[in-house]
Amino acid sequence: MTVSYRCDAGIAVLTLDDVPKRNALSRRMVQRLNDCLDRAQREGARAIVISANGPSFCAGANIDDLRTGWMEGGDPDTDPLQFFKRLAEHPRITVAAVQGIAAGGGPEMTLACDLVVAGPAAGFIAPELGHGVIPPLGLALLPSIVGRHRAMDMILSRRKVSAKEACAIGLATHSAEDEKVEPAAIELARSIVHAIPPGALSVAKRQIARYQELDWGTILNSPREVPAAEWREGLNAFVEKRKADYTPFWEIADKSQNSID
């Protein structure tokens, strides 16, 4: 099972549980996450907590799935971007409990949540450009959360942002000790839903979304704008455990620029 589910006192907990693959988002995992969201709605969950087992929160998108469909648009039920959209628009409280490294699609999943609890071992990395791909939701949301320059730094340098820095810049909203990240996220969600009514909550979330409206059409379509030859080289290099060679693409870009000048 790639995702486990439980619901206790109105708090649904979706736990990423593909530890050997560092909880990388695969088609199977995304489908399971969607199924769990459906179940949480049927059971009347008041809040959703997304946590993970193992040393990694989420290692990003499954590379094989990126190479064989996601970069060119995929099935809404198994496409991580579609799941992030659903999570971002969810009418209930959503909390990410990040106990380890969140890379690629991992930080994007936390960006789609309302609140983020980070443990000491948490780290946030946006490595996509190095693989010839992009972080669509990160490009849309990071600047408004951490500021344009910090967003550019994360995306261009691809460095790891520690839990301490993440809390300082707003990438995470709360911190917790080791082994207490998930319980802290659950207690945070419980404290909120026990103190506010559902109607006001839904209106507040809708209004925030309106004031900071996302162009989901552009977000969902943006991977298709990346030159296919570039992402194929980047992803193939990752699979083949070699350094990607982007020199030919820079040479073409230089010639194109010179002809314009």
C-alpha positions in Angstrom: 0.0 0.0 0.0 1.5 3.4 -1.0 -0.8 5.5 1.3 -2.3 4.5 4.6 -5.5 6.1 5.9 -7.1 6.6 9.3 -9.7 9.0 10.6 -9.8 9.7 14.4 -12.2 12.2 15.9 -12.8 13.9 12.6 -9.1 14.3 11.6 -8.2 12.2 8.5 -4.6 11.3 8.3 -3.2 10.3 4.9 0.3 8.8 5.4 2.7 8.4 2.4 4.0 4.9 2.8 6.3 3.8 0.0 9.5 4.0 2.1 11.8 2.0 -0.3 11.1 4.7 -3.0 11.3 7.5 -0.5 7.6 8.2 -1.0 8.0 9.4 -4.5 4.7 10.3 -6.2 3.8 7.6 -8.6 0.5 7.1 -10.5 -0.5 4.5 -8.0 0.2 6.8 -5.1 -1.7 9.7 -6.6 -4.7 7.5 -7.3 -4.6 6.3 -3.7 -4.3 9.9 -2.4 -7.4 10.8 -4.4 -9.2 7.8 -3.1 -8.3 8.7 0.5 -9.6 12.3 0.0 -12.9 10.8 -1.3 -13.1 8.6 1.8 -12.3 11.5 4.1 -15.2 13.4 2.6 -17.6 10.5 2.9 -16.7 10.1 6.5 -17.2 13.7 7.3 -13.6 14.5 8.2 -13.1 18.1 9.5 -9.4 18.3 8.6 -6.9 16.5 6.5 -3.3 15.8 7.6 -0.7 14.5 5.1 2.2 12.8 6.8 4.8 10.2 5.8 6.7 7.2 7.0 10.4 6.8 6.7 13.3 9.3 6.5 11.8 11.2 3.6 8.5 13.1 3.4 8.4 12.8 -0.4 11.2 12.5 -2.9 9.2 14.2 -5.7 7.6 12.8 -8.8 8.3 9.2 -10.0 10.8 9.7 -12.8 9.3 7.0 -15.0 5.9 8.6 -14.8 7.4 11.9 -15.7 9.1 10.4 -18.7 6.0 8.6 -19.9 3.1 11.0 -19.6 3.1 13.7 -16.9 5.3 16.2 -18.9 2.7 16.0 -21.7 -0.5 15.9 -19.6 -2.0 12.9 -17.8 -5.0 11.2 -16.4 -6.6 13.6 -13.8 -7.0 10.8 -11.4 -3.2 10.0 -11.4 -1.7 13.4 -12.2 0.0 15.0 -9.1 -0.7 18.5 -10.3 -4.4 17.7 -10.4 -4.2 16.3 -6.9 -2.4 19.4 -5.7 -5.2 21.5 -7.2 -7.8 19.4 -5.4 -5.8 19.7 -2.1 -5.4 23.5 -2.5 -9.2 23.9 -3.1 -10.3 21.6 -0.4 -13.0 23.2 1.9 -11.5 21.7 5.1 -8.3 22.4 6.9 -5.3 20.7 5.3 -2.0 20.3 7.2 1.3 18.8 6.0 3.5 17.1 8.6 7.0 17.1 7.2 9.4 14.8 9.1 12.2 14.5 6.5 13.3 15.7 3.0 10.6 17.1 0.7 12.0 17.3 -2.8 10.3 18.3 -6.1 6.7 17.4 -5.8 7.1 17.2 -2.1 7.4 20.9 -1.4 4.6 21.5 -4.0 2.3 19.2 -2.0 3.1 21.2 1.2 2.4 24.5 -0.8 -1.1 23.2 -1.6 -1.8 22.7 2.1 -3.1 25.4 4.5 -0.5 24.8 7.2 2.9 23.1 7.4 4.5 21.5 10.5 8.2 20.8 10.0 10.4 18.6 12.2 14.2 19.2 12.7 15.1 16.8 9.9 12.8 18.4 7.4 14.3 19.9 4.3 12.7 21.5 1.2 14.4 21.2 -2.2 13.2 22.3 -5.7 15.6 20.4 -7.9 13.5 20.4 -11.1 15.4 22.7 -13.3 18.5 20.5 -13.0 16.5 17.7 -14.5 15.2 19.9 -17.4 11.7 20.2 -15.8 9.9 22.8 -13.8 7.9 23.0 -10.5 4.6 24.3 -11.8 2.9 25.0 -8.5 6.1 26.2 -7.0 6.5 28.8 -9.7 2.9 30.0 -9.0 3.0 30.0 -5.2 6.5 30.3 -3.9 6.9 34.1 -4.7 3.8 35.0 -2.8 4.8 32.9 0.2 8.6 33.5 0.5 9.1 36.5 -1.8 10.3 36.7 -5.4 14.1 36.6 -4.7 13.9 33.7 -2.2 11.7 31.8 -4.7 14.2 32.4 -7.4 17.0 31.3 -5.1 15.3 28.1 -4.2 14.4 27.3 -7.9 17.7 28.3 -9.5 20.2 27.2 -6.9 18.2 24.0 -6.0 19.7 24.1 -2.5 18.1 22.6 0.5 16.1 24.9 2.8 16.3 23.7 6.4 13.4 23.4 8.7 14.6 26.4 10.7 14.9 28.5 7.5 11.6 27.2 6.2 9.8 28.5 9.4 11.6 31.8 9.2 10.6 32.5 5.6 7.0 31.1 5.8 7.6 27.9 3.9 6.6 26.1 7.1 4.2 27.6 9.6 5.0 25.5 12.7 7.8 23.4 14.1 7.8 20.2 16.2 10.3 17.9 17.8 11.4 14.6 16.2 8.8 11.8 16.4 6.2 14.5 17.2 5.6 16.0 13.8 2.5 14.0 12.9 0.9 14.3 16.4 1.6 18.1 16.4 -0.1 18.4 13.0 -3.1 16.4 14.2 -3.4 18.5 17.3 -3.0 21.7 15.4 -5.8 20.7 13.0 -8.0 19.6 15.9 -7.5 22.8 17.8 -8.6 24.8 14.8 -11.7 22.8 13.9 -12.9 22.6 17.5 -12.9 26.4 17.7 -14.5 27.5 14.4 -17.6 26.6 12.5 -17.5 24.9 9.0 -19.4 27.5 7.1 -17.1 30.4 8.1 -14.1 28.2 7.5 -15.2 27.4 3.9 -16.0 31.1 3.2 -12.6 32.2 4.6 -10.7 29.7 2.4 -12.7 30.6 -0.7 -12.1 34.3 -0.1 -8.4 33.9 0.4 -8.3 31.8 -2.8 -10.1 34.7 -4.6 -7.8 37.4 -3.4 -4.8 35.2 -4.4 -6.4 33.5 -7.4 -4.2 30.9 -9.2 -4.4 30.4 -12.9 -4.8 26.6 -12.8 -5.1 26.4 -16.5 -1.6 27.8 -16.9 -0.2 25.7 -14.0 -1.6 22.4 -15.4 -0.4 23.2 -19.0 3.0 24.6 -18.1 5.0 21.3 -18.2 4.1 21.0 -21.9 5.8 24.3 -22.6 9.2 22.9 -21.5 11.2 21.8 -24.6 10.8 18.0 -24.8 14.4 17.4 -25.8 15.6 19.2 -22.7 13.5 17.3 -20.2 14.2 14.0 -21.9 17.9 14.6 -21.6 17.6 15.6 -18.0 15.4 12.7 -16.9 17.3 10.2 -18.9 20.6 11.4 -17.3 19.0 11.0 -13.9 17.9 7.4 -14.7 21.3 6.6 -16.2 23.1 8.1 -13.2 25.1 10.5 -15.3 25.5 14.3 -15.6 23.0 15.9 -18.0 24.5 17.5 -21.0 22.7 20.7 -21.8 25.5 22.2 -23.9 23.7 21.6 -27.3 20.6 23.5 -26.0 22.7 26.5 -24.9 24.4 26.5 -28.3 21.0 26.6 -30.1 19.8 29.4 -27.7 23.0 31.4 -28.3 22.6 31.2 -32.1 19.0 32.1 -31.8 19.8 35.2 -29.7 22.6 36.2 -32.0 20.3 36.1 -35.0 17.8 38.3 -33.2 20.5 40.8 -32.3 
